[in-house]
Amino acid sequence: MPSVSDAEAIILNLVQLLNNRQDVEIIDLLTADGRILATPVISPLDFPHWDNSAMDGYAVRYEDVQHSNTEQPAVLEIVEEIPAGNQPKSTIQLRQAARIFTGAVMPVGADTVIMQEKTRRETNRVFILAAPTKPQEFVRHKASFYQAGTQLLPAGIKLNAQEIAVLAAVQCSKLNVFRRPRVAIFSTGDELVTLDKPLQPGQIVDSNQYALAALVKESGAEPLLLGIVKDDPVALKQVFSHAIANADIVISSGGVSVGDYDYVDQILKSLEAKIHIHSVEMRPGKPLTVATFPTQNSPIYFGLPGNPAAVLVTFWRFVQPTIKKLSGLAEGWQPVFVKARSHDELRSDGKRETYIWGSLNVVDGVYEFHKAGGSHSSGNLINLAQTNALAVLPTGTTLISPQQEVQILQLTTDN
C-alpha cells in the first residue's frame, strides 16, 4: 500500500498530456476566461503603439525646463493642445510646449512631460514651476511594454481577466486553447437513489455525483454524467466500456472495497485494465483504485470510496491535480500546501496520513486553521459545508495541540 506522496507520483506520471494540435479549439476572446492557452501568442503590434504621455500636463523639451523653479520658472509658448486619440500637428521648437493629456501621442520635438500641478498657465503661456527629475519623465515610449514579433503569452497558462485584457489590447480576437478534458462520472450501489425519489429504508441520495460534477467543472474539465449503476456486473461493464471510450478520466464512487457486492475489481480485470493502486495509506480515502486501459485514448480510472467525505478528500488530493495537469497547464497543477497554526486540538491514530477538514483564515497576519465542528466520520457530509482547507497529520503523528503549526492543503481550483 503506497504512501500518499508515492500514490501522487504514480498517478501524475500516468497523465498523458493533451496534444497541442489534435486537442486544440479556436475560440473567441470573449469565451476564453478560464481556458488553457495551447500555442504561444505573438502580436504584430508594439505596446505602447507610440510614445505617449503618462500624465495630464505639458509636453516640453527637457533642455528648456531643466533648471526651472518657483523663483525662476521657464516660460513657454503653448502651440497646441493634444487630447488622447488626436494626432499632434506641431513640432515643438525652442521654448515651446504643447498641452497634453494622459495617453495622448507625444509631439515631435518634445521629450518630457511636466505634470500640470507643477505649472501655472496664463493665456497662451505656461510657467514651469519645478524642473523634471530626469529627461523623458512621464513619457511612455513605443514598445517599452512589449515589442512586436516577440512572445506575448506562453502556451500552457490559464487565461484570467488580466491575460484577456492584454490580448484585447493587442487586438487578438481568436485564440488556440486546449479542449476541456472529459471526465465520466458514475456512482455504484443498490442503496443509491436520485434526489427526486422518496427515500425508502436503507436508501440514500447519490450526493457524490453532484459533488464530483461540481468539482470537475471547477477544475476546468467537462463532466459526463452516467448516473447510478446498480451492483450488477453486466450493467457495470457496459457503463465502464462507454466511459473509457468517451472520456479522458473516469471516476466512480463506491464499489472499490472488499464487500461481496463490490464488482469493480473484477470488471477492471475483464477489460484488461492495468491496476496501479489498490489502496493508499490515508484517512479518509484508503480504498482508492487507480487504473489505466489498453485503449488508444488510455483514460485514467479513479475508483473512489463511497463515503462522501472520502470522495471529496481523495478528489482534492489526487483527481484535481490530475485534471489540471491533463488540461495543458504548464505549471501550477500541484496541490497547494501552506503552514498554519491550529486553533483546535487535532487528533489521529497515527497509522495513516490523516486529513481533517475545516476553515483556513488569516488572523493577525498568520494563517490559522479551525477544525470543522461535529463528527469527522468519512460518512458525515454535513460538516464539510463552508470548509476551505484540510489539515494534514503525517503518519506517526497523533496530536497537534492548539497553536501548534500544521500543514494545510488549500481547497482551491485557482492556478
MARMILUM-100888 format. One record per residue (C-alpha): residue number from 1; residue in one letter; chain; x, y, z. Coordinates in steps of 0.001 Angstrom, whole numbers, plus 524288, in hexadecimal, padded with zeros to 5 digits. Layout:
BEGIN
TILUM  nr rest kette     u     v     w
TILUM NUM    a     A     X     Y     Z
...
***
This chain:
BEGIN
TILUM  nr rest kette     u     v     w
TILUM   1    m     A 80000 80000 80000
TILUM   2    p     A 806C1 80C99 7FB91
TILUM   3    s     A 807E9 818E1 8039B
TILUM   4    v     A 8005D 824E5 7FF53
TILUM   5    s     A 80C65 82B25 7F92F
TILUM   6    d     A 80FED 81E91 7F208
TILUM   7    a     A 801E6 81D31 7ED28
TILUM   8    e     A 8022A 82B3F 7E858
TILUM   9    a     A 80EBB 828AB 7E0B8
TILUM  10    i     A 80931 81C44 7DAB0
TILUM  11    i     A 7FCAB 8231F 7D687
TILUM  12    l     A 802D7 82F59 7D0CD
TILUM  13    n     A 80C82 8271F 7C91E
TILUM  14    l     A 800EC 82087 7C279
TILUM  15    v     A 7FBFA 82D4D 7BCBC
TILUM  16    q     A 7FD28 82E24 7ADF9
TILUM  17    l     A 7FCB9 83C87 7AA7B
TILUM  18    l     A 7F338 841B3 7A083
TILUM  19    n     A 7F8DF 84336 792E1
TILUM  20    n     A 7FAF3 85167 78EBE
TILUM  21    r     A 7F61D 84E21 78119
TILUM  22    q     A 7EB8C 843D2 7826E
TILUM  23    d     A 7E5C1 848CF 78F29
TILUM  24    v     A 7E4C0 85744 78BC8
TILUM  25    e     A 7D8DB 85FF2 789E9
TILUM  26    i     A 7D863 86D86 783D3
TILUM  27    i     A 7CFD9 87653 78C1C
TILUM  28    d     A 7CBC7 8848A 78D0E
TILUM  29    l     A 7D29E 88CDA 79744
TILUM  30    l     A 7C5B2 88F7C 79E35
TILUM  31    t     A 7C456 880E6 7A120
TILUM  32    a     A 7D281 87ED9 7A549
TILUM  33    d     A 7D12B 880F5 7B3F7
TILUM  34    g     A 7D6D3 8754A 7BB3B
TILUM  35    r     A 7DBD8 86E65 7AF13
TILUM  36    i     A 7E9C5 8695B 7AD43
TILUM  37    l     A 7F1B8 86F93 7A25B
TILUM  38    a     A 7F679 86521 798D6
TILUM  39    t     A 80007 86CFE 7908F
TILUM  40    p     A 8083D 878FE 793A7
TILUM  41    v     A 8028E 8862F 78FD4
TILUM  42    i     A 80B02 88F64 787C9
TILUM  43    s     A 805BE 89CC6 78423
TILUM  44    p     A 80990 8A55F 77888
TILUM  45    l     A 806E6 8B170 780D8
TILUM  46    d     A 8103D 8B8B6 7899C
TILUM  47    f     A 80B14 8BC82 796EB
TILUM  48    p     A 809F3 8C7E6 798F2
TILUM  49    h     A 8076F 8CA10 78A88
TILUM  50    w     A 80E22 8D76A 78B17
TILUM  51    d     A 814F1 8E07C 794A1
TILUM  52    n     A 80A52 8E609 79D72
TILUM  53    s     A 8084E 8EDE0 7A9C4
TILUM  54    a     A 80698 8E759 7B6F5
TILUM  55    m     A 800EC 8F3CE 7BCE0
TILUM  56    d     A 7F816 8FF56 7BA51
TILUM  57    g     A 8016D 90ABD 7B894
TILUM  58    y     A 80A75 910BD 7AE78
TILUM  59    a     A 8135D 90A64 7A466
TILUM  60    v     A 82038 911C9 7A46E
TILUM  61    r     A 82E8D 91124 7A0DE
TILUM  62    y     A 83686 90D22 7ACBE
TILUM  63    e     A 84146 916E5 7A9BC
TILUM  64    d     A 83762 9220C 7AAB2
TILUM  65    v     A 832B6 91E78 7B863
TILUM  66    q     A 83DD1 91756 7BF2A
TILUM  67    h     A 840F9 922DC 7C825
TILUM  68    s     A 83318 92795 7CACF
TILUM  69    n     A 82E78 92B06 7D87A
TILUM  70    t     A 82431 933B3 7DED4
TILUM  71    e     A 82D55 93F6C 7DF7B
TILUM  72    q     A 8320F 93E16 7D17D
TILUM  73    p     A 82811 9365C 7C9DC
TILUM  74    a     A 82A0F 93319 7BB8D
TILUM  75    v     A 81FB9 93A1D 7B37D
TILUM  76    l     A 81B56 932BB 7A767
TILUM  77    e     A 811FF 935CF 79C53
TILUM  78    i     A 8069E 92C42 79B29
TILUM  79    v     A 8059E 928C9 78CBB
TILUM  80    e     A 7FBF1 91D91 78D18
TILUM  81    e     A 7F28A 915A5 79555
TILUM  82    i     A 7F30D 906D7 7938A
TILUM  83    p     A 7E7B4 8FED7 79918
TILUM  84    a     A 7E8B2 8F009 79984
TILUM  85    g     A 7E53D 8EA4E 78C56
TILUM  86    n     A 7E9FA 8F61F 78480
TILUM  87    q     A 7F610 8F6D0 77BF6
TILUM  88    p     A 7FF5A 90231 77F3B
TILUM  89    k     A 80042 90C87 7749A
TILUM  90    s     A 80BF2 9146D 7796B
TILUM  91    t     A 81A5A 9123B 77BB3
TILUM  92    i     A 81EC4 91793 788D0
TILUM  93    q     A 82965 921BB 786E2
TILUM  94    l     A 8320C 92973 79042
TILUM  95    r     A 82A40 92E88 79C0B
TILUM  96    q     A 81D89 92895 7974B
TILUM  97    a     A 81421 91EDC 79DA4
TILUM  98    a     A 807D2 9174D 79A65
TILUM  99    r     A 7FC8A 91534 7A3BF
TILUM 100    i     A 7FB5D 9066C 7A46A
TILUM 101    f     A 7F27B 8FC96 7AB17
TILUM 102    t     A 7F4F9 8EED5 7B061
TILUM 103    g     A 7F6B0 8E515 7A55F
TILUM 104    a     A 7F80B 8EF5B 79AC0
TILUM 105    v     A 8029E 8EE20 79054
TILUM 106    m     A 80F14 8F5B4 79333
TILUM 107    p     A 811C4 9005B 7892B
TILUM 108    v     A 81E54 90070 7816C
TILUM 109    g     A 828CA 9086D 7884A
TILUM 110    a     A 823BA 9063B 79622
TILUM 111    d     A 82A86 8FC40 79EAE
TILUM 112    t     A 82512 8FEC9 7AC53
TILUM 113    v     A 817E5 90117 7B2D3
TILUM 114    i     A 81608 90AAF 7BE07
TILUM 115    m     A 80A2E 9072B 7C643
TILUM 116    q     A 8002F 91225 7C6CE
TILUM 117    e     A 80130 91367 7D5B1
TILUM 118    k     A 80EF1 918F9 7D3D1
TILUM 119    t     A 80AC6 92378 7CA3E
TILUM 120    r     A 8032F 93032 7C969
TILUM 121    r     A 7FC62 93456 7BCFF
TILUM 122    e     A 7F9C6 94200 7B825
TILUM 123    t     A 7F283 942C2 7AB22
TILUM 124    n     A 7FBCB 93C6E 7A122
TILUM 125    r     A 80762 93B79 7AA4F
TILUM 126    v     A 80AF4 9314D 7B48F
TILUM 127    f     A 8140D 933A8 7C01B
TILUM 128    i     A 81BDB 92796 7C422
TILUM 129    l     A 81D17 9286D 7D2F6
TILUM 130    a     A 825B1 91C7A 7D541
TILUM 131    a     A 82FDC 9159F 7CD19
TILUM 132    p     A 82DB5 9075A 7C943
TILUM 133    t     A 835D8 8FDB9 7D0FA
TILUM 134    k     A 83B33 8F7C6 7C46F
TILUM 135    p     A 83A24 8F8BC 7B5B2
TILUM 136    q     A 82E77 8F1A6 7AF94
TILUM 137    e     A 826E1 8F222 7BC4C
TILUM 138    f     A 818A9 8ED81 7BB16
TILUM 139    v     A 81AB1 8E8D4 7AD26
TILUM 140    r     A 816A9 8DAF6 7A9AB
TILUM 141    h     A 81EFE 8D6EE 79E28
TILUM 142    k     A 81A97 8CEDD 7929C
TILUM 143    a     A 81D07 8C038 794AB
TILUM 144    s     A 821CB 8C259 7A2A6
TILUM 145    f     A 81761 8B8E1 7A7C0
TILUM 146    y     A 817A1 8AF1A 79CA6
TILUM 147    q     A 81F1E 8AE46 78FD2
TILUM 148    a     A 817F0 8A972 783CD
TILUM 149    g     A 81BF2 89BF1 77F14
TILUM 150    t     A 82032 896C2 78C56
TILUM 151    q     A 8187E 88D59 794E5
TILUM 152    l     A 80D6C 89434 79BC1
TILUM 153    l     A 807C5 888A3 7A359
TILUM 154    p     A 80D1B 87AB7 7A440
TILUM 155    a     A 8057A 86E42 7A204
TILUM 156    g     A 800CB 866DF 7ADF4
TILUM 157    i     A 7FB4E 8722A 7B5E4
TILUM 158    k     A 7ED81 87402 7BAE0
TILUM 159    l     A 7E702 87FF9 7B516
TILUM 160    n     A 7E1AE 888E1 7BF94
TILUM 161    a     A 7DC9D 896CF 7BEBD
TILUM 162    q     A 7EA27 89CDD 7BE5C
TILUM 163    e     A 7EECC 8945F 7B2FA
TILUM 164    i     A 7E215 896CC 7ABB0
TILUM 165    a     A 7E3FA 8A57D 7AD5F
TILUM 166    v     A 7F1B1 8A46C 7A79C
TILUM 167    l     A 7ECAF 89C9B 79C02
TILUM 168    a     A 7E1C4 8A64C 79988
TILUM 169    a     A 7EB66 8B19D 799E8
TILUM 170    v     A 7F377 8AB8B 78EEC
TILUM 171    q     A 7E734 8A820 78709
TILUM 172    c     A 7E858 89964 7888F
TILUM 173    s     A 7DA3E 89550 7867D
TILUM 174    k     A 7DC1E 886A9 78416
TILUM 175    l     A 7E3FE 87D13 78C3F
TILUM 176    n     A 7E8C5 86F1A 78BC8
TILUM 177    v     A 7E537 8687E 79895
TILUM 178    f     A 7E55D 85A68 79D19
TILUM 179    r     A 7D84E 853A9 79D28
TILUM 180    r     A 7D2E1 8510E 7AAA1
TILUM 181    p     A 7D614 8435F 7AFAD
TILUM 182    r     A 7CA33 83A6A 7B004
TILUM 183    v     A 7C78C 833D2 7BD10
TILUM 184    a     A 7BD93 828C4 7BDDB
TILUM 185    i     A 7B6FA 8277D 7CB31
TILUM 186    f     A 7AE53 81CBF 7D07F
TILUM 187    s     A 7AA7D 81781 7DDC3
TILUM 188    t     A 7A8B2 80945 7E189
TILUM 189    g     A 79FF0 802FD 7EB98
TILUM 190    d     A 7922F 7FD73 7ECFE
TILUM 191    e     A 78FCE 8069D 7F876
TILUM 192    l     A 7911E 812F3 7F01D
TILUM 193    v     A 785BA 81AC2 7EAA5
TILUM 194    t     A 78478 827A5 7E37F
TILUM 195    l     A 7808A 83390 7EB6C
TILUM 196    d     A 772DF 8341E 7E571
TILUM 197    k     A 76F03 826BE 7EAE9
TILUM 198    p     A 768C6 824C4 7F851
TILUM 199    l     A 7722A 81DB7 80150
TILUM 200    q     A 76F02 80FEA 8058C
TILUM 201    p     A 77555 80944 8115A
TILUM 202    g     A 783A7 80693 80E72
TILUM 203    q     A 78467 8100F 80303
TILUM 204    i     A 78CB9 81C5E 801D7
TILUM 205    v     A 78D73 82733 7F7C2
TILUM 206    d     A 798D4 826AC 7EE3E
TILUM 207    s     A 79F26 83373 7F288
TILUM 208    n     A 7AC7F 82F29 7ED93
TILUM 209    q     A 7A8F2 83106 7DF50
TILUM 210    y     A 7A4B1 83F11 7E1C6
TILUM 211    a     A 7B0E8 8422C 7E98E
TILUM 212    l     A 7B9EA 83C03 7DF7B
TILUM 213    a     A 7B33D 842EA 7D423
TILUM 214    a     A 7B516 85008 7DAF9
TILUM 215    l     A 7C352 84D2D 7DE2E
TILUM 216    v     A 7C628 848C6 7D04A
TILUM 217    k     A 7C071 8556C 7CAD6
TILUM 218    e     A 7C7FB 85D94 7D4AF
TILUM 219    s     A 7D467 8569F 7D075
TILUM 220    g     A 7D248 85ABA 7C24F
TILUM 221    a     A 7CD3C 84DDC 7BCD5
TILUM 222    e     A 7C074 84941 7B6DC
TILUM 223    p     A 7B89B 83F60 7BED9
TILUM 224    l     A 7B1CD 83429 7B7E9
TILUM 225    l     A 7A76F 82F72 7C171
TILUM 226    l     A 7A41B 82107 7C03A
TILUM 227    g     A 79B24 81FFB 7CBFE
TILUM 228    i     A 79977 81521 7D5E3
TILUM 229    v     A 79D89 80745 7D284
TILUM 230    k     A 797F7 7FC34 7DA95
TILUM 231    d     A 7A084 7F17A 7E044
TILUM 232    d     A 79F79 7E948 7D401
TILUM 233    p     A 7ABCB 7E500 7CCBC
TILUM 234    v     A 7A567 7E578 7BF3A
TILUM 235    a     A 7A03C 7F341 7C11B
TILUM 236    l     A 7AD22 7F7AA 7C700
TILUM 237    k     A 7B4FF 7F279 7BB8B
TILUM 238    q     A 7AC23 7F968 7B1DC
TILUM 239    v     A 7ADE1 80660 7B8D1
TILUM 240    f     A 7BC93 80471 7B9FF
TILUM 241    s     A 7BDAE 80180 7AB88
TILUM 242    h     A 7B620 80DB8 7A7F1
TILUM 243    a     A 7BDF0 81611 7B16C
TILUM 244    i     A 7CB76 811DA 7AD07
TILUM 245    a     A 7C7B7 813DB 79EC6
TILUM 246    n     A 7C30D 821D2 7A0D5
TILUM 247    a     A 7CAFE 827CE 7ABCF
TILUM 248    d     A 7D8D7 82B98 7AF81
TILUM 249    i     A 7D64A 8288C 7BDD4
TILUM 250    v     A 7CC48 81F44 7C3A5
TILUM 251    i     A 7C791 820C8 7D1A6
TILUM 252    s     A 7BEE2 81780 7D911
TILUM 253    s     A 7BB2D 8185F 7E750
TILUM 254    g     A 7B852 80C4B 7EF67
TILUM 255    g     A 7BABE 7FE27 7EBE4
TILUM 256    v     A 7C97D 7FE26 7EDC1
TILUM 257    s     A 7C9D9 7F7EB 7FB28
TILUM 258    v     A 7C9E4 7E956 7FE24
TILUM 259    g     A 7BB6D 7E6F1 80069
TILUM 260    d     A 7B401 7DBCB 7FA07
TILUM 261    y     A 7AD34 7E55A 7F0DC
TILUM 262    d     A 7B92F 7ED31 7ECC2
TILUM 263    y     A 7BB3B 7E915 7DEA3
TILUM 264    v     A 7C416 7F3F0 7D9AF
TILUM 265    d     A 7D0B0 7EC5A 7DB41
TILUM 266    q     A 7CBFC 7E0CE 7D334
TILUM 267    i     A 7C688 7E9E8 7C8B7
TILUM 268    l     A 7D3C8 7F084 7C783
TILUM 269    k     A 7DA6D 7E373 7C5A7
TILUM 270    s     A 7D09C 7DF71 7BB29
TILUM 271    l     A 7D39F 7EC1E 7B3D1
TILUM 272    e     A 7E251 7E943 7B4A7
TILUM 273    a     A 7E4A3 7F561 7BCDC
TILUM 274    k     A 7F1BD 7F74A 7C362
TILUM 275    i     A 7EF64 7FA01 7D1B9
TILUM 276    h     A 7F9BB 80324 7D731
TILUM 277    i     A 7F40F 8058D 7E4B5
TILUM 278    h     A 7EAB9 7FD5B 7ED06
TILUM 279    s     A 7EB20 80586 7F962
TILUM 280    v     A 7F284 810DD 7FF82
TILUM 281    e     A 7F7B0 8134F 80D2F
TILUM 282    m     A 7EE51 81E5C 81030
TILUM 283    r     A 7E249 82149 8184F
TILUM 284    p     A 7D822 8232F 81317
TILUM 285    g     A 7D9E0 81D4D 80594
TILUM 286    k     A 7E16B 810B1 80795
TILUM 287    p     A 7D987 80899 7FDA3
TILUM 288    l     A 7DE0D 8101C 7F183
TILUM 289    t     A 7DFE5 808E4 7E4A1
TILUM 290    v     A 7E77A 80EC2 7D941
TILUM 291    a     A 7E859 807E8 7CC25
TILUM 292    t     A 7EACE 80A1E 7BDA8
TILUM 293    f     A 7E53C 80331 7B1D6
TILUM 294    p     A 7EBB0 7FDDC 7A576
TILUM 295    t     A 7E3F8 806E0 79C7D
TILUM 296    q     A 7E898 8117A 79344
TILUM 297    n     A 7E472 81C96 79C1F
TILUM 298    s     A 7E94F 8153E 7A847
TILUM 299    p     A 7E09C 81BCE 7B279
TILUM 300    i     A 7E42B 81BE2 7C0DB
TILUM 301    y     A 7DA4A 81578 7C9C5
TILUM 302    f     A 7D81D 819BD 7D7D1
TILUM 303    g     A 7D00C 810A0 7E025
TILUM 304    l     A 7CCC7 81944 7EBAD
TILUM 305    p     A 7C6F9 81480 7F87F
TILUM 306    g     A 7B858 8158F 7FA80
TILUM 307    n     A 7B839 81DC9 806DC
TILUM 308    p     A 7B625 82C09 80307
TILUM 309    a     A 7C0FD 8321B 80B2D
TILUM 310    a     A 7CAA3 8282B 805DB
TILUM 311    v     A 7C618 82B33 7F801
TILUM 312    l     A 7C8D8 839A9 7F9AA
TILUM 313    v     A 7D5E7 837D8 80083
TILUM 314    t     A 7DB17 82E5A 7F649
TILUM 315    f     A 7D663 83726 7EB49
TILUM 316    w     A 7DD3E 84318 7F0F6
TILUM 317    r     A 7E99F 83B85 7F3B8
TILUM 318    f     A 7EB00 83390 7E731
TILUM 319    v     A 7E0BD 835F8 7DCB3
TILUM 320    q     A 7E117 844CB 7DC3D
TILUM 321    p     A 7EFC8 845A2 7D991
TILUM 322    t     A 7EE31 83AFA 7CF45
TILUM 323    i     A 7E3B6 842C5 7C824
TILUM 324    k     A 7EBC5 84F38 7C8D2
TILUM 325    k     A 7F7F7 848A2 7C37F
TILUM 326    l     A 7F047 841CE 7B8CC
TILUM 327    s     A 7E9C2 84EAA 7B4F7
TILUM 328    g     A 7F67E 85411 7AF85
TILUM 329    l     A 7FAFE 85C8B 7BAD6
TILUM 330    a     A 809C0 85DC7 7BA14
TILUM 331    e     A 80AC2 85FE7 7C8C7
TILUM 332    g     A 8026A 8627A 7D4B7
TILUM 333    w     A 7FAE5 855B7 7D460
TILUM 334    q     A 800D8 85070 7E0ED
TILUM 335    p     A 7F930 850F1 7EDC6
TILUM 336    v     A 7FB96 85D6B 7F578
TILUM 337    f     A 8006C 85BA2 80370
TILUM 338    v     A 802DA 8662B 80D97
TILUM 339    k     A 806DB 8663C 81BD4
TILUM 340    a     A 7FCF2 86B01 825C8
TILUM 341    r     A 7FAF7 86AFD 83461
TILUM 342    s     A 7EFE5 86278 83904
TILUM 343    h     A 7E53B 868FA 840EF
TILUM 344    d     A 7E097 85BAE 845BD
TILUM 345    e     A 7E61A 84EE7 84A72
TILUM 346    l     A 7E79A 84560 83F11
TILUM 347    r     A 7E890 836C0 8415B
TILUM 348    s     A 7EBA6 82AA4 83964
TILUM 349    d     A 7EEE8 81C7E 83C6A
TILUM 350    g     A 7FBCD 81EBA 8354A
TILUM 351    k     A 7FA7A 81287 82CE7
TILUM 352    r     A 7F7C6 819C7 82034
TILUM 353    e     A 7F935 8278E 81AF3
TILUM 354    t     A 7ECE5 82E36 81FD0
TILUM 355    y     A 7E508 8395F 819ED
TILUM 356    i     A 7DC58 841BF 82296
TILUM 357    w     A 7D376 84BBD 81C3D
TILUM 358    g     A 7D115 8597E 820D2
TILUM 359    s     A 7D302 867DA 81DA0
TILUM 360    l     A 7DF90 86F38 81ACD
TILUM 361    n     A 7DFB0 87DB5 81E2A
TILUM 362    v     A 7E9C0 88855 8204A
TILUM 363    v     A 7EA2B 88CDE 82E76
TILUM 364    d     A 7F3D1 89794 8324C
TILUM 365    g     A 7FB20 89558 82593
TILUM 366    v     A 7FCA4 886B4 827DF
TILUM 367    y     A 7F54C 87B38 821F5
TILUM 368    e     A 7EC8B 874CC 82C18
TILUM 369    f     A 7E52B 86801 82A58
TILUM 370    h     A 7D81C 86589 83107
TILUM 371    k     A 7D37D 85783 8315F
TILUM 372    a     A 7C579 85596 82CD1
TILUM 373    g     A 7BC39 85268 837E3
TILUM 374    g     A 7B560 84569 83963
TILUM 375    s     A 7B968 837AF 835BC
TILUM 376    h     A 7C49E 835A6 82C43
TILUM 377    s     A 7BF82 828AA 82787
TILUM 378    s     A 7C1A8 82628 81903
TILUM 379    g     A 7B2F6 82444 81807
TILUM 380    n     A 7AFE1 831CA 81D88
TILUM 381    l     A 7ADC8 83AEC 8122D
TILUM 382    i     A 7A6EA 84594 819EB
TILUM 383    n     A 7B271 84C03 820B5
TILUM 384    l     A 7BA20 84CF3 813F9
TILUM 385    a     A 7B192 85870 81029
TILUM 386    q     A 7B8BF 86591 81047
TILUM 387    t     A 7C615 85F5C 81226
TILUM 388    n     A 7D19B 8639E 809DB
TILUM 389    a     A 7DD3B 85BE1 80EE8
TILUM 390    l     A 7E224 84EBB 813A7
TILUM 391    a     A 7EBB0 84D64 81EF4
TILUM 392    v     A 7F594 842A7 81C1D
TILUM 393    l     A 7FA9A 83A45 82750
TILUM 394    p     A 805F4 831DD 82295
TILUM 395    t     A 806E5 8236D 82586
TILUM 396    g     A 80BE3 821E8 83361
TILUM 397    t     A 8062E 82ED9 83818
TILUM 398    t     A 7FB32 82CED 841CE
TILUM 399    l     A 7F96B 83AA6 84730
TILUM 400    i     A 7FA4F 848BB 842B0
TILUM 401    s     A 7F824 851B3 84E50
TILUM 402    p     A 7F16A 85EF6 84D71
TILUM 403    q     A 7FA9C 86977 8481E
TILUM 404    q     A 803AE 85EEF 842C8
TILUM 405    e     A 80790 85FC4 83471
TILUM 406    v     A 8010E 8566C 82AEA
TILUM 407    q     A 801C7 85458 81C43
TILUM 408    i     A 7F580 8587A 814EF
TILUM 409    l     A 7F080 85489 80785
TILUM 410    q     A 7E91E 86011 801CF
TILUM 411    l     A 7DC8A 85C18 7FAF4
TILUM 412    t     A 7DD5F 86507 7EF58
TILUM 413    t     A 7DC48 862BF 7E0B5
TILUM 414    d     A 7E351 86F66 7DD0D
TILUM 415    n     A 7F0D1 86F14 7D65F
***
